[in-house]
């Protein structure tokens, strides 16, 4: 801060404390800063008003999931990936729930499909 700003701050603090303004004539910036610190220490502590008590908003209740699972899409291959599952195929990458999948997607063909059907990862469409 420059000297004039420091002097203004001294006058402001003196007014807040309801005291005579100290003589700042001939004081250097460090002296003014020390005077400001001294005056600020005499100020009463600032008590912030507690935030207004608000009643919390009622929790948002989400609708429970539907009890009926949506019908899987019609598949040309006859199989789709089961809901909540995904399959990583070498040819197509990750195949998600409800997506069509078939023997062409597996390196071992029908055997791969049969294994995933047995484990209920792939279901008949």
N, C-alpha and C positions, 0 to 999 in steps of 0.2 A: 504494500500500500504506500501511497505517497503521503507526505507530511500533512497536507491539507485534509486528506481522508481520515488520517489518524486523529487529527484535531477535531474533526466533525464527530467521530466516534466517541471521543472523550466528552464532548458537549452532550451528545445523545444519552450516554450512560449517566452523566450527572443529572440530567433531567429525569431519567427513569428512577434514580435513587433519591430524587428530590433534595439535592445538595447543591451548594454553590459550585459553579464550574471552576475546576482547578486551573491555575495559571500555567499555560503550556508554552509561554514565551521563552525562547532560547533552548527548548528541549529538542533532542535529536530523535530520530525514528526509534532507536532501541529504548530510549527513555519513555517515549509516548506509548510504545507497545507494553512496557512494564506497567505504566499507569493504567492502561486499558485492562490488563490482566487483573490488576488490583481492584479496579472498579467492578469488573465482571464477577469477581469472587464475592462481592458484597450483594449482588443481586439475589433475590429469593429464588429458590429452585422453581423451575417451571413444572407445573403439574398439568399434565395433559389430561383432558377429559377422557374417561374410559369410553371405548366405542359403544355406541348405542346397542343395547341388547336386542338382538334380532332373533326371532324364532327361526330355527333352521327349517329350510324347505323340506317338505316331506320327501322321503326317498322315492325315486322314480321306480315304479314297479313295472317291469317288463312283462309282456304277455308270455305265458309259458309256451314252449315250442309246441307246434302242432303235433297231435298224437298220430296223425296219418303222415306217412312219408310220401313225398311226391312220387308219382309214377315215373320210372326211368324212361328216358327217351327211346323211341323205336330205333333198333339197331339193325344194320345190314348184316353184321356178323353174328348177331344173336347174343352178344355179351356186352355188358357195360361195367365200369368200375363201381363197386359198392359205395354207398354214402359213407362219408367219414374216412375213406381210404384213398390211396393213390398208388400207382404202379409206375416203376421206372422201366421203360422199354429201351432197348438199345437203339431201335430205329427212330422212335418218336420222342424220346426223352420222358418226362414225367407226364403221365396221363391221370387226370383228376377224376373226382367223383362224378358219376353220371355220364362220363365220356365213353364213347364206343371203343371197344378193344377186341382184337381177334387174333387168330393164329399167326397172321402175317407180322404181328408186332413182336413176336418172340422168336428167338433163335432156334428153340426146340419145338416150335409150332404147337400142335394139338396137345402135346405133353405139358407144355408150359401153361396153357389155358386150363387144362384139367387140374393141375396142381393148385392154381390160384382159385378155381371154383371150389375145390375141396376145402381150402382155407377160408372161404367166404370173402375173398378180396374182390373177386369178379363174380357177378351174378348174371343169370340169364335175363335178357331184356324182355 
